[in-house]
Amino acid sequence: MNFPDTLKYTKEHEWVRVEGTTAIVGITDHAQGELGDIVYVDIPDAAATLKQGDTFGTIEAVKTVADLFSPVSGTITEVHSAVNDAPESVNSDPYTEGWLVKIEMSNPAEVDALMDVVAYKALVGQ
């Protein structure tokens, strides 16, 4: 299982890569493995303003549907449209090709409260 140490993680199994004031968000390798084959990603509001912890969409696998939670507060500036055409990229490459949204953070300090790789590994028993 892959756990990049340059990312931050949530207890809901989202990851965050920070580039300036933009948070790039996806689900973790652990999460995609638990979900199974991803068949659909639904992010209905491509310009939503979110608070940390808000639901911003769902991800559907063959066996279940899971909510997607915003790890930071801000406004969605981009939805990764390629994931709609190839949702399996979340399974094959969750940290590069399988990212889901970019969020312009309204409070970048929230990232500091997210888990580092050591804490996330402990959460998932790795």
C-alpha positions as CSV (number, residue, x, y, z in Angstrom):
1,M,0.0,0.0,0.0
2,N,1.3,3.4,-0.9
3,F,1.4,6.3,1.6
4,P,3.3,9.3,0.3
5,D,4.9,11.2,3.1
6,T,4.5,14.6,1.3
7,L,0.7,14.5,1.8
8,K,-1.7,15.2,4.6
9,Y,-4.5,12.8,5.5
10,T,-8.0,12.8,7.0
11,K,-9.6,10.2,9.2
12,E,-12.2,9.9,6.4
13,H,-9.4,8.7,4.1
14,E,-8.9,11.8,1.9
15,W,-5.4,13.0,1.1
16,V,-4.3,16.6,0.5
17,R,-1.4,18.0,-1.5
18,V,-0.8,21.7,-1.0
19,E,0.4,23.9,-3.8
20,G,0.5,27.5,-2.5
21,T,-3.1,28.2,-1.3
22,T,-4.6,25.4,-3.4
23,A,-5.4,22.0,-1.9
24,I,-5.5,19.1,-4.4
25,V,-7.7,16.4,-2.9
26,G,-8.3,12.7,-3.6
27,I,-8.9,9.5,-1.7
28,T,-6.1,7.4,-0.3
29,D,-4.8,4.1,-1.6
30,H,-6.2,2.5,1.5
31,A,-9.7,3.9,0.8
32,Q,-9.7,2.8,-2.9
33,G,-8.6,-0.6,-1.8
34,E,-11.5,-0.9,0.7
35,L,-14.0,0.4,-1.8
36,G,-13.0,-1.9,-4.6
37,D,-13.5,-1.1,-8.3
38,I,-14.5,2.5,-8.7
39,V,-17.2,2.9,-11.3
40,Y,-18.4,6.5,-10.8
41,V,-17.4,9.8,-9.2
42,D,-20.1,12.4,-8.6
43,I,-19.1,16.0,-7.6
44,P,-22.3,17.9,-8.3
45,D,-21.2,21.5,-7.6
46,A,-17.9,22.4,-9.3
47,A,-17.8,25.8,-7.7
48,A,-19.1,24.9,-4.2
49,T,-17.8,26.8,-1.1
50,L,-17.1,24.3,1.6
51,K,-16.3,24.2,5.2
52,Q,-13.8,21.6,6.5
53,G,-15.7,18.4,6.9
54,D,-18.5,19.2,4.4
55,T,-19.5,16.6,1.9
56,F,-18.6,17.6,-1.7
57,G,-19.7,14.5,-3.6
58,T,-19.8,10.7,-3.7
59,I,-17.6,8.0,-5.1
60,E,-19.3,4.8,-6.2
61,A,-17.7,1.4,-6.4
62,V,-19.2,-1.9,-7.5
63,K,-20.1,-2.8,-3.9
64,T,-20.8,0.6,-2.2
65,V,-21.2,4.3,-2.4
66,A,-19.1,6.6,-0.1
67,D,-19.3,10.3,0.7
68,L,-16.4,12.6,-0.1
69,F,-15.5,15.0,2.7
70,S,-13.6,18.3,2.3
71,P,-10.4,18.2,4.3
72,V,-10.1,22.0,4.2
73,S,-12.4,25.0,3.9
74,G,-12.5,26.9,0.7
75,T,-14.0,27.0,-2.8
76,I,-13.7,24.2,-5.4
77,T,-11.8,25.7,-8.4
78,E,-11.5,22.6,-10.5
79,V,-13.0,19.1,-10.7
80,H,-10.8,16.5,-12.3
81,S,-13.0,15.8,-15.3
82,A,-10.8,12.9,-16.5
83,V,-11.9,10.9,-13.5
84,N,-15.5,11.1,-14.8
85,D,-14.3,9.5,-18.0
86,A,-11.9,7.0,-16.4
87,P,-13.0,6.5,-12.7
88,E,-10.7,3.4,-12.6
89,S,-7.8,5.9,-12.4
90,V,-8.7,6.3,-8.7
91,N,-7.9,2.7,-8.2
92,S,-4.8,2.5,-10.3
93,D,-3.2,5.8,-9.4
94,P,-5.0,7.6,-6.5
95,Y,-2.3,10.1,-5.8
96,T,-1.5,11.4,-9.3
97,E,-4.1,10.6,-12.1
98,G,-6.9,9.9,-9.6
99,W,-7.1,13.3,-7.8
100,L,-10.7,14.6,-7.5
101,V,-10.8,18.3,-6.9
102,K,-8.7,21.5,-6.3
103,I,-9.8,23.7,-3.5
104,E,-8.7,27.3,-3.1
105,M,-8.3,27.3,0.7
106,S,-9.9,30.1,2.8
107,N,-7.9,29.0,5.9
108,P,-4.6,27.3,4.9
109,A,-3.8,26.8,8.6
110,E,-6.4,23.9,8.7
111,V,-3.9,21.8,6.9
112,D,-1.7,21.8,10.0
113,A,-4.4,19.9,11.9
114,L,-4.5,17.1,9.4
115,M,-2.6,13.8,9.9
116,D,0.9,13.2,8.6
117,V,1.8,9.9,7.1
118,V,2.8,8.3,10.4
119,A,-0.5,9.2,12.0
120,Y,-2.5,8.0,9.0
121,K,-0.6,4.7,8.9
122,A,-1.4,4.2,12.5
123,L,-5.1,4.9,11.8
124,V,-5.3,2.2,9.1
125,G,-3.1,-0.3,11.0
126,Q,0.0,-0.1,8.8
